[in-house]
Amino acid sequence: MTPLGEYLAKKSVNKSMVARRTGLSKPRISELSLNPTAKLRADELVLIAKAIDVDPCAMLLTLFGDLELKED
């Protein structure tokens, strides 16, 4: 499961509802939730955040806040 999949599961989000509200397909939502090589686009993140009524910036930091820059 991907960080997005874990995030949605923790919030008990219905993926079919997310697909309906965002216009993203159910297979795309499943791919983003289950496939670790799937890349979540910024526009998709914002739509998903709006669909589940969370702040997109907070969601972004929750999902990717552990990323760090490489040392020079």
DANORFEN-V261047 format. One record per residue. N is the residue number from 1. PHI is phi in radians with two decimals (none if undefined). D_FIRST is the distance of its C-alpha to the first C-alpha in Angstrom with 1 decimal. Layout:
N&PHI&D_FIRST, N&PHI&D_FIRST
This chain:
1&none&0.0, 2&-1.51&3.8, 3&-0.99&6.8, 4&-1.12&8.0, 5&-1.04&5.6, 6&-1.15&6.5, 7&-1.07&9.9, 8&-1.14&10.5, 9&-1.15&9.8, 10&-1.09&12.0, 11&-1.58&14.6, 12&0.94&14.5, 13&-1.49&14.6, 14&-1.44&15.7, 15&-1.17&14.0, 16&-1.14&17.3, 17&-1.12&19.3, 18&-1.08&17.3, 19&-1.07&18.1, 20&-1.08&21.7, 21&-1.22&22.3, 22&-1.58&20.9, 23&1.51&22.1, 24&-1.36&18.8, 25&-1.29&18.2, 26&-1.03&15.9, 27&-1.07&14.6, 28&-1.19&14.0, 29&-1.07&12.1, 30&-1.12&9.8, 31&-1.07&9.6, 32&-1.14&8.9, 33&-1.50&6.0, 34&-2.01&4.5, 35&-1.66&6.7, 36&-1.15&6.9, 37&-1.61&10.6, 38&-1.22&10.9, 39&-1.80&13.2, 40&-1.44&13.5, 41&-1.40&17.3, 42&-1.05&19.3, 43&-1.14&20.9, 44&-1.18&17.6, 45&-1.06&16.6, 46&-1.10&20.1, 47&-1.08&20.2, 48&-1.12&17.0, 49&-1.05&18.4, 50&-1.12&21.7, 51&-1.13&20.5, 52&-1.80&19.0, 53&1.04&22.0, 54&-2.22&20.7, 55&-1.22&22.2, 56&-1.01&20.4, 57&-1.19&21.5, 58&-1.13&20.2, 59&-1.12&16.7, 60&-1.03&17.0, 61&-1.17&18.1, 62&-1.13&15.4, 63&-1.34&12.6, 64&-2.22&14.8, 65&-1.17&17.6, 66&-1.50&17.1, 67&-1.20&18.1, 68&-2.29&21.6, 69&-1.28&24.5, 70&-1.33&25.8, 71&-1.25&29.1, 72&-1.31&32.2
